[in-house]
């Protein structure tokens, strides 16, 4: 390993930047390879970018990709893959919930021949019961629904070999779910278990709307099972409805039948109406993905790329 790129996507993390840099600088001195600190500024509107530029003046290892607006973490990581200069990559959050002290262990596993050394959480400090429960369910549901194996309780904190980096660069879809893409490329993987820390400062930028959107994108991007579930559900309801129709006809012919009750009729209408709306919604999600991909728009735009040599990565 000649050069390790440490990628840090940031969005309004002004309270974390200085503490993060001190930790990364400390850990980098324990590594046998050179390091690049690659900050991806995802449209921050606080002093995040200003603080990084200030630190860069005294540390030539820092490079900055300043995106033109807030695209979201998935796109920010994609930009980092394009602009990184290292032959190995590690992705870490700015809030230090992911412990940089794991980097020497990850480097050792990469040198042992693994291509994707991912950090798997055994616990999550400082998070609510609801957040932990929904996260637990998300990974299990995603694993069941996905057509590729998904690592449970695993975020974006991982180290990737040059082979894995090159594979990820070949994936050009607009609707990106990096957790699924990490699994999709395959290669030799190794889990490193750790306890996730509390945020060192600031507040999380993820709300439940964003998390639900990420979950839906993760399922629809890597599985056709929701469509199959709709088909099977429709078939079962059709068969049940046909059986019930036969029962009503036979009962009316041989025994007579009073007018059906209002509650049962409304229950059937609401049930079928709800299933129809759900089915249309699922179809709409897949149609939206097709619509987004066919436009062939660039995934992101860069406002500025800043490094010590004022050079853009020649491989991009």
N, C-alpha and C positions, 0 to 999 in steps of 0.2 A: 504494500500500500504506500503510494507516494504522497498523495494529498487527500485529506478527508474534508469534505464540505459539510459543515454543520448548518442546515437550513432552518431558519426560524421565521415562520409566517407571523406577522404582527398586524393587529388592528386595534388602535387606541389602547396601547399598553405602556403609556408614558411612566406609570408608577412602577413598572417591572424592569424596564430596560437596563438601568445601571446595575441592579442586583443580578440580573441575568448575565450581563457581560462579565462581572466579577467571578461568577461561578464557572462560566465557560472558559475564561482565561485561566482559572485555577486548574480545571480538569485538563485543558489542552496541554499543560506542562507535564502531565503524567503520561501522555501518549508518545509513541515513538515516531509518529508521522507528523508532517506539517498539516496545518488546519486553515481552512477558509471559513469565516463566519459570514454566511449569506443571509441577510435580512430581506424578507419580501414584505414591503409595506403595502398592505391591502387597502389603500384608500383611507388611511387614518386622518382624522381631522383635529387631533390634539397635538401634543409636542413630540410624539413618538419619532417621527422622521428627523426632526431637529436634534433630538438627543443622540440618535444613531450616527448622524453626520458628525456631531461633535466628538463622539468617541472615536470615529474613524480617523480623525485628524492625528490621533496618537497611536493608532494600530492599523497597519497596512493590510492586515489579514481580513479586514471587514470589506464586504461588497454589499451594495444595496440595489435592489430592484424596486423601483417606485411605480406601482401600477397606477393607471389613469383614474381608477375609481375602485370602489369596494366590489370585488367579484365573488368573495367567499373563499373559505379556506381551501376548498378542493382545487379551485383555479389558481390560487396563490401557490400551492404546492406544484402545480403543473408548470407555472412560470419558473419556479426554482429548479425544476428538472432541466429546463431549457438553458438556464443561465449559469448553472453550477460549473465549476472548473475542475473539481476533484474527480478521482477515479473511484471514490467511495462516497456514499451519502448517508447522513443521519438526519432525521426530521425530529425536531423537538419544539414544544410550545414555549412561549415567552413567559408564562406564569410560573414556571418551575414546578408544576405539578408532576412533570416527568423529570426524574432525577438525573442530571448530567453525569453523576458519579458512576453510572452504569456504562459509560462510553468505553472505558478500557476493557471491560468484559465483552462488549459487543465487537470491538476491534479484534480481540483474540479469536472470537468465533468466526468472524469473516476470514481471518487468516487461516483458520482450520478448514476452510472450504465451503462454508455456508454462504448463501446468496441473499438471504432475508432473515436478519436476526431481529425479531420483534419482541417488544416488552409487553408481557401479559399481566394485567392487574390482578392482584389477590385481594386488595381492599382499596376503598376510595375514601380518603379522609376529607372531612369538611363538607360533605355533600348530604343533601336531605334524603330521607327515606324514599320519597317519591322519585327523586332523580336516580338513586341506586336501583330501585325496582324497575323503572322504565328502561334503564340502560341494560339491566340483566335480561329483560324480556326482549328488547330489541335485538341483541346479539343472537339469542336463541331462535327467534322467529326468522331473522335473516339467514341463519345457518340452515334452517329447515326449508325455506323458500328458494334459496339460491341454488343455481346449477353448478357452482364451484364451491369448494370447501372454504368456509369463512372462519377465521380464528376468533374464538369467543373472548370477550372482555379485553379486546386489544384495540388500541387506537392507532394513531399515526406515528407514535414514537417507535422508530425502528431504524436499523442500519441496512443499507442495500449495497450489494456488490456492483461492479461495473456492468456485468452481464444483466443484472436485474434493471439497472438504470437504462441501459440501451433498449430493453424490452418495453419498459414503460413509455419511453419516448416515441415508440412506434404506434402507440394507442392514441388516436386522434379524435375521439368522440367529444362532443361539446358537453353532453350531460354526463358529468363525471362523478363517480363515487370511488375515491381512492382506496378505501378499505377493500372493496370488491376487486379493484384493479390489482392491488398487491397480491391477492389470492389468485386472480385469473392468470397471471404470468407464470405461476408455478415456481420451479427451481427449488433448491434445497433450503428449507426453512428451519429455524431454531428459535425456541421460546426462551425468554429470560423473564423470570417471575419477580415482581416487585410490588411494594405498597405505594400507591399513588398519594402524593402529598397534597396539602391544601394550597390554594393560591397564595403566593407571597404578598400580593397586593392587588388592589382593583377588584372589579367584578367581572364575572363571565360574560362574554358577548353572545353566548348561545341562549336563546329563549326556547320555549316549548314549540312554538310555531316553526322555528328553524330546524329543531331536532326532528319534528314530525316530517317536515319536507325532506330532510336528509334520509330518514328511514324509508319513506315512499320511493325516493330516488334509488336508494340502495336495492330495494326489492325489485323494482321494475327494470332496472338496468341489467340485472343478472338472472332473471327468472321469468319464465312464461307460465309459472304455476298459477298466478292469480287469474289469468284467462282460462286456464283449464278448470279451475275451481268454479268459475262462473258457468262454464259449459256443463259440468257435472251437476251443479246445483239446478240449473235450468232443466236438465233432463229428468232429475228426480222429481222436481215440482210438476213437470208435465205429466209424468207417469202417475203421480199421486192425484193430480187433478182429473186425469182420465178415469182412474179407478173410482174416484168420488162421483164423477158424472154418471158412470154406469150404475153405481149404487142408487143415486137419486132417480134415474130413469126406471130402474127395476122396482124401486119402492113405490113410485108414482103409479106404475102400471098395475101392480098386483095389490097394493095396500092403500093407495091414495096417499097424499102427502100435504099437510097444511103448509101455509106460507112460511118460508124460512125466517128465522129470527134476525132482527136487525144487528145485534152484537156480533153474531158469527159472520154475517155478510161484511160488516165493516172491518173485522179482524182480517179476513181474507184479502180484502181490497188494500188495506194498509200494508200487509205483509208483502204482497206481490208488488205494490208500488214502491216500497222501500228497496226490495231486491232489484227492481228495474233501475232505480236511480243509482244504486251501488254499482250495478253492472255498467251503466253508462259512464260512471265516474272512473272505473278501472280502465275501460276502453279509452276514455279521454286522456288518461295518464300516458298510455302507450302511444296514442296518436300524437300527443304533445311532444314526446321524445322524437318521433319520426319527423314532425314538423321542424323541430329545432335542428336536427341533424341535416336535413335536406337543404337548409339555408346556407350551409358551409361558411358561416361567419368565422372570423378569427376568434379564438377562445378568449383572448385578453389583449389589451394594449398597454404599453409601458410608457409612462411619463418620462422616466429618466433611469439610466443605469449608471451607478457610481461605484468605482473601485479605485484603488490607489494608483493604478496606471491609466485610468480613464479609458479602459479598453472593454469592448464588448466580447463576450465569449465567442471565439471564432467558429465554434462548432454549431452555433445556432443559425 
